[in-house]
Amino acid sequence: MYFRDHNPPHFHAEYQGEHAEYSVITLEVITGKISKRANALVLEWASLHRDELIKNWDKAKIPSEIDNIEPLK
């Protein structure tokens, strides 16, 4: 996430030079494209941490320091 980023609430994912933005609310890809495997991992991670992503989006709008979110294990 970037501070004071544009709506809708979203986060950025990058993998091997590919980039995609995902909606925090629906977890759909808003723009960009990454491989199917990377996309599946991003969706798994985001579904586990959706509440944290929403809280971080709210903090980033202020802007205030956002919290680290655990990686997928």
C-alpha positions in Angstrom: 0.0 0.0 0.0 1.0 3.6 -0.6 0.2 6.5 1.6 -2.7 8.7 0.3 -3.2 6.4 -2.6 -6.3 6.6 -4.8 -9.6 4.9 -4.2 -10.9 2.2 -4.2 -9.1 0.6 -1.3 -6.4 -1.7 -2.8 -3.0 -3.2 -2.4 -0.2 -3.8 -4.8 1.4 -7.2 -5.6 4.6 -7.8 -7.6 6.1 -11.1 -8.8 8.9 -11.6 -11.2 8.5 -8.2 -12.9 4.7 -8.5 -13.1 2.4 -6.2 -11.1 -1.3 -6.2 -10.1 -3.5 -4.1 -7.9 -6.2 -6.0 -5.8 -9.3 -4.6 -4.2 -9.2 -4.9 -0.4 -12.9 -5.5 -0.3 -13.5 -8.0 -3.1 -9.9 -9.3 -3.7 -10.5 -8.9 -7.4 -7.7 -7.7 -9.7 -8.3 -4.0 -10.4 -5.4 -3.5 -12.8 -2.4 -5.4 -14.0 -1.8 -9.1 -14.2 0.5 -11.7 -12.5 0.9 -15.4 -13.1 -1.9 -17.8 -12.0 0.3 -19.3 -9.3 1.3 -16.0 -7.9 -2.3 -14.8 -8.1 -3.5 -17.9 -6.1 -0.9 -17.2 -3.4 -1.9 -13.5 -3.2 -5.5 -14.4 -2.9 -4.8 -17.0 -0.2 -2.7 -14.5 1.8 -5.2 -11.6 1.3 -8.2 -13.7 2.4 -6.4 -14.6 5.6 -5.5 -10.9 6.3 -8.4 -8.9 4.9 -9.2 -7.2 8.2 -5.6 -6.1 8.6 -5.5 -4.9 5.0 -8.6 -2.7 5.7 -7.1 -1.3 8.8 -3.8 -0.5 7.0 -5.8 1.2 4.2 -7.5 3.4 6.8 -4.1 4.2 8.4 -2.4 5.0 5.0 -5.1 7.5 4.2 -4.2 9.7 7.2 -1.2 9.0 6.6 -0.1 7.0 9.6 2.4 4.2 9.9 0.9 1.0 8.7 1.4 -2.4 10.4 3.4 -5.3 9.0 1.3 -8.2 7.9 2.6 -11.7 8.3 3.7 -13.4 5.0 2.0 -16.6 3.8 3.7 -19.7 5.3 
